[in-house]
């Protein structure tokens, strides 16, 4: 080899080596610095029982006190990208210290029962502020990545709360989520009604109409039913796509509730338009999902299982006939969907090939299949109460109370053995404000029903 060529090759090798050394050195110091910051975060403290828990005598009263404390624990002040600060409701404290649309939407029912009106209002405002001109609400408003959250959880450290939170419009599966838009509309209207905050609806009526208009763009022309991608709704570990019962029941409820108040806040034509859309959608839901031979609404045309979310919401929100409601509840009893913990997601698990690979690898393939969720149990209690079946509702409320008092917290999800779900890679979030808020709501709905019965019997 000639000397100039040898020198040139040596220079090239040295340059590559220097570049690689610099890159790996930079990566090392970045990882080292991140590790230092992570380990300087305070240790996560286990969920503590309320100091006054001994003052509550019954199992149900203790569970309500714990659920209320768990819900309030998720309220914190966070800074937005524009510098302003708002109260938000974090989905959890360990894995999910950030506000999610669907979590807030359901947990908001509990917030208003506890008169946490300021927290509910500001938390909803965060999503209204970050609504796109098209009408789409964020899936969540966050400041940490999935890996960042996991590492903080793995090392049992608090997630940092000082970084401004910013909106995220795409799910972890690179899809858009339709149910978040619908439940936020429902939650906003529920807050305003319970807080007597007419100004809130008046100020945000255009935003609510945009939210519905955005959903309409995902509806099918013939029946108006929403059509979603796989892994896109609350059961986001399941590849259920197309027309899904749960998502469309939420959509119907949002249309129905907007139609009721449109004469006050909307344009003259809004009420008739929204009412007609809600009526058409209700008919389409019954035509597409109701199976008289099975006695319940199927999840979709591929999965003919009884998924509790869509069926229970349809009953609780008075979308079903009385005959349909009792049939669904009877079938859920037959399938033992509320045993040992209320309530299991579907009555029959989804085939393994439809379950997300990360859930299978993480040892929690049953996360949305044979596992139970207390937020579903809460809607089960509400549905039974509304249909005049208080003895069954009381039984479920007692089961819910037993696991909350046993664990000292409202857990995210429960395995078929009745204990919270855990694997080598994942442990159920505790507390989960979504379920805590719904447990609070179910308690109040059930006891209001009992009080009304007593009043009427006098």
C-alpha positions in Angstrom: 0.0 0.0 0.0 1.3 3.4 -0.9 2.2 5.8 1.9 -0.4 8.5 1.0 -3.1 5.9 0.8 -2.1 4.5 4.2 -2.1 7.9 5.8 -5.5 8.6 4.3 -6.9 5.4 5.6 -5.4 6.0 9.1 -6.9 9.5 9.1 -10.3 8.0 8.2 -10.1 5.4 10.9 -9.1 8.0 13.5 -11.9 10.3 12.4 -14.6 7.6 12.6 -13.2 6.5 16.0 -13.2 10.1 17.3 -16.8 10.6 16.0 -18.0 7.4 17.7 -16.2 8.3 20.9 -17.8 11.7 20.9 -21.3 10.3 20.2 -21.1 7.6 22.8 -19.5 10.0 25.3 -22.4 12.4 24.7 -24.9 9.6 25.1 -23.2 8.5 28.3 -23.3 11.9 29.9 -26.9 12.4 28.8 -27.9 9.1 30.3 -25.8 9.8 33.4 -27.4 13.2 33.8 -30.9 11.8 33.4 -30.2 9.1 35.9 -29.0 11.7 38.4 -32.1 13.7 37.9 -34.4 10.7 38.2 -32.7 9.5 41.4 -33.0 12.9 42.9 -36.7 12.8 42.6 -38.5 12.0 45.9 -39.5 8.4 46.5 -43.1 7.6 45.7 -45.1 7.3 48.9 -47.6 4.5 49.3 -51.2 5.6 49.3 -52.0 6.5 52.9 -55.3 5.9 54.5 -57.2 9.1 55.4 -56.3 10.1 58.9 -59.9 10.1 60.0 -60.8 6.7 58.5 -61.5 5.3 62.0 -64.4 7.8 62.4 -66.3 5.9 59.6 -68.2 2.9 61.0 -69.5 1.0 58.0 -67.5 -0.7 55.2 -69.3 1.4 52.6 -68.5 4.6 54.4 -64.8 3.7 54.8 -64.6 2.9 51.1 -66.3 6.2 50.1 -63.9 8.1 52.3 -60.9 6.3 50.7 -62.2 6.8 47.1 -62.9 10.5 47.8 -59.3 11.0 49.2 -57.9 9.1 46.2 -59.8 11.3 43.8 -58.7 14.5 45.5 -55.1 13.3 45.5 -55.0 13.6 41.7 -55.8 17.3 41.8 -52.7 19.5 41.4 -51.7 22.8 39.8 -49.7 22.5 36.5 -48.2 25.0 34.2 -49.4 25.1 30.6 -47.3 25.9 27.5 -48.4 29.5 27.5 -47.3 30.0 31.1 -50.7 30.1 32.8 -51.4 27.7 35.7 -54.5 25.6 36.0 -55.7 22.9 38.4 -55.7 19.5 36.6 -56.8 16.0 37.5 -54.0 13.5 37.0 -55.1 10.0 36.0 -52.8 8.6 38.7 -49.7 9.3 40.7 -47.3 6.6 39.8 -47.8 5.6 36.1 -50.1 8.3 34.9 -49.3 11.6 36.6 -51.0 13.6 33.8 -54.5 14.6 32.7 -56.2 12.3 30.2 -59.4 13.2 28.4 -61.4 10.0 29.1 -60.1 9.7 32.7 -61.1 13.3 33.5 -64.4 12.9 31.7 -65.5 10.0 33.9 -63.8 11.1 37.1 -65.5 14.5 36.7 -68.8 12.9 37.8 -67.2 12.2 41.2 -65.6 15.7 41.4 -68.9 17.5 41.2 -70.4 15.1 43.8 -67.6 16.3 46.2 -68.3 19.9 45.2 -64.8 20.2 43.8 -66.2 22.6 41.2 -63.1 24.8 40.8 -60.9 21.7 40.1 -63.5 20.3 37.6 -63.8 23.7 35.8 -60.1 24.3 35.5 -59.3 20.7 34.5 -61.9 20.9 31.7 -60.6 24.3 30.6 -57.1 22.8 30.0 -58.7 20.6 27.3 -60.8 23.4 25.9 -57.7 25.6 25.7 -55.9 22.9 23.7 -58.8 22.0 21.4 -57.8 22.2 17.8 -59.8 24.4 15.4 -61.2 21.3 13.8 -62.8 20.5 17.2 -60.5 17.6 18.3 -59.6 17.5 22.0 -56.2 16.2 23.0 -56.0 12.5 24.1 -54.0 13.9 27.0 -52.0 16.9 28.1 -48.6 15.7 29.3 -44.9 16.5 29.9 -43.3 13.0 30.0 -42.8 10.2 27.6 -43.9 6.5 28.0 -40.3 5.5 28.8 -39.8 8.4 31.2 -43.0 7.4 33.1 -42.0 3.7 33.2 -38.5 4.5 34.5 -39.8 6.7 37.3 -42.3 3.9 38.2 -39.6 1.2 38.1 -37.3 3.2 40.4 -40.3 4.2 42.6 -39.8 7.9 42.1 -42.3 10.7 41.7 -42.7 12.0 38.2 -41.6 15.7 38.0 -44.4 18.2 37.9 -42.6 21.4 37.0 -42.3 21.0 33.2 -45.1 22.7 31.3 -47.7 20.2 30.0 -48.6 20.2 26.3 -51.3 18.5 24.3 -51.0 15.1 22.6 -53.6 14.3 19.9 -52.4 10.8 18.8 -52.5 7.7 20.9 -49.6 5.4 21.6 -50.8 3.2 18.8 -50.6 6.2 16.4 -54.4 6.5 16.1 -56.9 9.1 17.0 -59.3 8.6 19.9 -63.0 9.4 19.4 -64.3 8.5 22.9 -62.3 11.3 24.6 -64.1 14.0 22.5 -67.5 12.6 23.4 -67.0 12.1 27.1 -65.5 15.6 27.5 -68.6 17.1 26.0 -70.7 15.1 28.5 -68.5 16.0 31.4 -68.6 19.7 30.6 -72.4 19.7 30.5 -72.6 17.7 33.7 -70.2 20.1 35.5 -72.1 23.2 34.4 -75.5 21.7 35.3 -74.4 20.6 38.8 -72.4 23.8 39.5 -75.1 26.1 38.1 -72.4 27.6 35.9 -74.4 28.8 32.9 -71.6 31.2 31.9 -69.3 28.3 31.3 -71.6 26.7 28.7 -72.4 30.1 27.1 -68.6 30.8 26.7 -67.8 27.4 25.4 -70.9 26.5 23.3 -68.9 27.0 20.0 -66.2 24.7 21.3 -68.8 22.0 22.1 -70.4 22.3 18.7 -66.9 22.0 17.1 -66.3 18.9 19.2 -69.4 17.3 17.8 -68.7 18.4 14.2 -65.3 16.8 14.5 -66.9 13.5 15.6 -69.4 13.7 12.7 -66.5 13.6 10.3 -65.8 10.1 11.5 -69.4 8.9 11.1 -70.7 6.8 8.2 -73.1 8.5 5.8 -75.7 5.7 5.9 -76.2 5.2 9.6 -74.2 8.0 11.3 -72.3 5.6 13.5 -68.7 6.5 14.3 -66.0 4.3 12.7 -62.8 4.0 14.6 -59.3 2.5 14.1 -57.9 -0.4 16.2 -56.5 0.3 19.7 -58.4 3.6 19.7 -60.9 3.6 22.5 -60.7 3.0 26.3 -59.9 -0.7 25.7 -56.8 0.3 23.9 -55.0 -3.0 24.2 -57.7 -4.6 21.9 -57.7 -4.3 18.1 -61.4 -3.7 17.8 -62.1 -1.4 14.9 -65.0 -0.1 12.9 -68.3 0.6 14.5 -67.9 0.0 18.3 -70.8 0.0 20.7 -69.1 1.9 23.6 -67.9 4.8 21.4 -71.2 5.2 19.8 -73.2 5.2 23.0 -70.9 8.1 24.2 -71.5 9.9 21.0 -75.3 9.5 21.3 -75.2 10.8 24.9 -73.2 13.9 23.9 -75.7 14.6 21.1 -78.7 14.0 23.4 -77.4 16.3 26.1 -76.4 19.1 23.7 -79.8 18.9 22.1 -81.5 19.4 25.5 -79.8 22.7 26.2 -79.4 24.0 22.6 -82.6 26.2 22.9 -80.8 28.2 25.7 -77.2 28.4 24.4 -77.3 27.6 20.7 -78.7 29.0 17.4 -82.4 28.3 16.7 -81.6 25.5 14.3 -79.2 23.7 16.7 -81.9 22.0 18.8 -83.7 20.4 15.9 -80.4 19.4 14.2 -78.9 17.8 17.3 -82.1 16.1 18.4 -82.6 14.6 14.9 -79.0 13.4 14.9 -79.4 11.8 18.4 -82.6 10.0 17.4 -81.1 8.7 14.2 -78.0 7.5 16.0 -80.1 5.7 18.7 -82.0 3.9 16.0 -78.7 3.0 14.2 -77.2 1.7 17.5 -80.2 -0.6 18.0 -80.3 -1.7 14.4 -76.6 -2.5 14.3 -75.7 -3.7 17.8 -78.8 -5.1 19.5 -79.1 -8.9 19.3 -82.5 -10.1 20.4 -81.3 -13.7 20.3 -78.5 -12.9 22.7 -80.3 -10.4 24.8 -77.7 -7.7 24.8 -75.8 -5.2 22.6 -72.8 -6.9 20.9 -69.4 -5.1 20.8 -69.3 -5.0 17.0 -70.0 -7.2 14.0 -66.7 -9.1 14.6 -67.0 -9.6 18.4 -70.5 -10.7 19.6 -69.5 -10.7 23.2 -71.2 -8.6 25.9 -68.8 -5.7 26.6 -69.9 -4.1 29.9 -68.9 -0.5 29.1 -71.3 0.2 26.2 -74.2 -1.9 27.6 -74.1 -0.4 31.1 -73.8 3.2 29.8 -76.8 2.6 27.6 -78.8 1.6 30.6 -77.5 4.2 33.0 -78.2 7.0 30.4 -81.7 5.7 29.6 -80.9 4.8 26.0 -82.4 1.3 26.3 -86.0 0.2 26.7 -86.9 -1.3 30.0 -87.0 -4.7 28.5 -83.5 -4.3 27.0 -82.1 -3.0 30.2 -83.3 -5.9 32.3 -82.2 -8.4 29.7 -78.7 -7.0 29.7 -78.5 -7.0 33.5 -79.9 -10.6 33.7 -77.3 -11.7 31.2 -74.5 -10.1 33.2 -75.7 -12.0 36.2 -75.8 -15.2 34.2 -72.2 -14.6 33.0 -71.1 -13.6 36.6 -69.5 -10.5 35.3 -69.5 -8.8 38.7 -67.8 -11.7 40.6 -65.6 -11.5 42.5 -64.9 -7.8 41.7 -67.4 -5.6 39.8 -67.2 -5.5 36.8 -65.4 -7.6 34.1 -64.8 -6.0 30.8 -66.4 -8.5 28.4 -68.2 -11.7 29.3 -65.9 -13.7 27.0 -62.3 -12.7 26.3 -61.2 -11.4 22.9 -59.1 -13.9 20.8 -55.4 -13.6 21.6 -54.5 -12.4 18.1 -56.4 -9.1 18.7 -54.5 -8.3 21.9 -51.7 -5.8 21.7 -48.2 -7.5 21.6 -46.9 -5.2 24.4 -49.6 -6.5 26.7 -48.9 -10.1 25.9 -45.1 -9.6 26.4 -45.8 -7.6 29.6 -47.8 -10.5 31.2 -51.0 -8.5 31.2 -52.8 -9.9 28.2 -56.0 -10.0 30.3 -55.9 -6.2 31.0 -59.1 -5.6 28.9 -60.4 -9.2 28.8 -60.9 -11.2 31.9 -59.8 -8.4 34.3 -62.3 -6.2 36.2 -62.5 -2.4 36.6 -64.2 -0.5 39.4 -65.3 2.3 37.1 -67.4 -0.4 35.2 -68.6 -1.7 38.6 -69.7 1.8 39.4 -71.8 2.0 36.2 -73.1 -1.4 37.0 -74.4 -0.2 40.4 -75.9 2.9 38.7 -77.6 0.8 36.0 -79.1 -1.6 38.6 -80.3 1.4 40.7 -81.9 3.1 37.8 -83.8 -0.1 36.9 -85.2 -0.5 40.4 -82.9 -3.4 41.4 -81.5 -1.9 44.6 -80.7 -5.2 46.4 -78.4 -6.2 43.5 -76.9 -2.7 43.5 -76.2 -2.9 47.2 -74.4 -6.2 46.7 -72.1 -4.8 44.1 -71.4 -1.7 46.1 -70.4 -3.9 49.0 -68.0 -5.9 46.8 -66.5 -2.7 45.5 -66.2 -1.4 49.1 -64.5 -4.6 50.3 -61.6 -4.5 47.8 -61.1 -0.7 48.4 -60.9 -1.1 52.2 -58.8 -4.3 51.9 -56.2 -2.6 49.7 -56.5 0.9 51.2 -56.8 2.4 47.7 -58.8 2.3 44.5 -56.7 0.3 42.1 -56.7 0.5 38.3 -57.6 -3.1 37.4 -58.2 -6.4 39.2 -57.3 -9.9 38.1 -59.9 -12.8 38.0 -58.7 -13.9 41.5 -60.0 -10.6 43.0 -56.7 -9.0 43.7 -55.2 -6.1 41.7 -53.4 -7.0 38.5 -49.7 -7.3 38.7 -46.9 -8.9 36.6 -43.1 -8.7 36.5 -43.3 -5.7 34.3 -46.4 -3.9 35.4 -48.4 -3.2 38.6 -51.9 -1.7 38.6 -51.9 2.0 39.2 -53.1 3.1 42.7 -54.9 5.3 43.1 -56.7 5.6 39.7 -58.8 8.8 39.8 -61.0 7.6 36.9 -62.3 4.6 39.0 -62.2 6.6 42.3 -64.4 9.3 40.8 -66.9 6.8 39.5 -67.0 4.9 42.8 -67.8 8.2 44.5 -70.5 9.0 41.9 -72.1 5.5 42.3 -72.3 5.9 46.0 -74.1 9.2 45.7 -76.5 8.0 43.0 -77.4 4.9 45.0 -78.0 6.8 48.3 -80.0 9.5 46.5 -82.2 6.7 45.2 -82.7 5.3 48.7 -83.5 8.8 50.0 -86.1 9.4 47.3 -87.7 6.0 47.9 -88.1 6.9 51.6 -89.6 10.3 50.8 -92.1 8.8 48.4 -93.2 6.1 50.8 -94.1 8.7 53.5 
